[in-house]
Amino acid sequence: MRTFFGIFSGWLCLTVGISCSGAGSSGSSLPAYRDESRSLEERVEDALSRMTLDEKVAVLHAQSKFSSAGVPRLGIPELWCTDGPHGIRPEVLWDEWDQAGWTNDSCTAFPALTCLAATWNPAMSALYGKSIGEEARYREKDVLLGPGVNIYRTPLNGRNFEYMGEDPYLASRMVVPYVREVQKNGVAACVKHFALNNQETRRNDVNVEVDDRALHEIYLPAFEAAVREGGAWAVMGSYNKYKGQHCCHNRYLLNDILKGEWAFDGAVISDWGGVHDTRQAVENGLDLEFGTWTDGLRAGTRNAYDNYYLAQPYLDLLREGEADVQTLDDKVRRVLRLIFRTAMNTRKPFGSLNSPEHLAAARQIAGEGMVLLKNDGGTLPFDPSAMKRLLVVGENAVKMMTVGGGSSSLKVRHECTPLEGIRAAAEASGCGVVYERGYVGDPSGSYNGVTTGQDLSESRSAERLIADAVAAAKEADAVLFVGGLNKSDFQDCEGADRKEYGLPYAQDRVIEALAAANPRLAVVLVSGNAVAMPWLDRAPAVLEAWFSGSEAGNALADVVFGKVNPSGKLPFTFPVRLEDNAAHAVGEFPGGDTVRYREGLFVGYRWHEIREIAPLFAFGHGLSYTTFSISNLRLSADRMASDASLTVRVDVTNTGERAGAEVVQLYVGDDESFVQRPLKELKGFEKVSLQPGETRTVAFEITPAALSYYDDTKSAWRAEPGAFTIHVGAASDDIRQTGHFVLE
Ligand code: GLC
């Protein structure tokens, strides 16, 4: 039988051209690379040994806008990538950015990542990753081009809404569950943009200059966490340069740090159009080239895939003996590993799209991420059963926000706008809702062939719009202004930075006029960035609602009418004025050919605190409809050996009338440091849900790592012996308890 089978399988292989060397050697009929009972590395080595030079080079670059080749001859599938961090981008044509017009690819839009970060709840990050991973899986995608974890350095960066704020510890804790849960679906997370992509101005070539301490203490930690704790299977190089080299082929970042120190075994994928040089791409750690000759947003050279830097030019170098096969094989191994983990993984679940669970997840995350910035006199929550008429004002109450903003733009099955959600909830309680536009921002509504279908045209003048809103405000029991930014150019949008720190479209005037007409005013900001609020002392309530996706309106209604008690905390500082922000005070923004991060590691609250500049709203700030006390801080010891840890405990009590959640934040200050360090840095947080009157003890483990700074003279982390202070509170500027200990 075996003889017959041996002859037959040999004939079969010859006939179909599949080289079967090694087939049957283990007794199974499958060649090793197809045999999922074997180790990943065995399968990679077997596949590699069967591939020709042309096949090896072919898997290292795109064959279409979002796909790269597999090995057809061996039945190794191609790799399909998709944007973006907030939902699965609609299918595009082979070589286009525009959507292909399919009718089965509408998705769920989850809240923007600033909103996820603002939940300060890793469980929400896990729910997010699971949900978006299921949608990617259902759409048969292998690599999700997200999450983004670039640090919030300036309020003007157009893409801050796609990232997780200004603090490396918060971003590190929040990125890990997202990555892990996405990948449980057999879909790779591709963490981006590695690294130092903190502005859109001249993003394709600006050279970032930053000192080593700031690089390691501020800009790299979230990427390291995603790789070493999250186990990310892919990382996307960023467009900008660092040390004069483009980050998509940057020796120091990719070879020395990512693949060296962090032992990353996955694939480095270029940003779309981020590759500029074959030799650098070959030698400096790039594995997969996409989007070359486009700038990541607009069309470029059509169907140029064979001429990509890692295509024919690389093949020529190899054939001329100018490039070594070892380096080639390392790249191919990484791409094969990525394919085996995803496209060729037969054990992955089937995913789902637009499920009730995903909409519920989007609504829950949005509700948990909204931040109640101000609430004088208990203005919020509104009680619609005690009102006859609620006035809603503002373009952002009706404008769809899931379309536009760059590569994170989506085509959703449905987007519940703020007005829709507010009206449904209010009318269910017998309260009428009236709407006034208030101002005109951007009436357009299409991106990459996706159109909102909304008609936001307006014939009234700006004066008329304000007059109409004021007249309606005088007749209303309460007013909800819904404004902020949007996904238009020079707002919260990829490809350009904001031009101003204030609200656009003269919204400040509208808010002032409304405040004068009706004191019962709540201002809702739909945005992904901090803004100036010159009207703040005339607005009793302010709520940051973020860009919160398909369920935006329902989530907003949940919070505004009190069905959900807000528990979000700011993931970045709101400065009073732009000049109060480090990058604008000393940093340099946007720079020219080079941008110098002169502020170093003093980003966000680190800057405000060391310079004693009071923020408008502080990092970690967020109110609740109840109140909490944080008390009874105790340390497990007042001295800590350098190889030990210390336990910090505090008691949190809900001292109000209704259930709610508090985020207990722990900051560490090095009181005797040889080098300059921030006054304090976030090193722990935990969100605690409590019934009225309930008390819970929260414990934090302090390790030497939490006390360390990056010693750039030794290129190593170091915790200095000496005195330290533990600060525990409900915000970076709301410290309730302190404790002291000495590190030996
Ligand atoms: C874009 C973005 C990146 C995105 C990629 C594909 O230019 O920089 O975040 O994933 O190209 O659209």
Residues whose N, C-alpha, C, O or C-beta is under 5 A from the ligand:
A	BS01	GLC	D83 L145 D271 W272 D295 G296 L297 S407
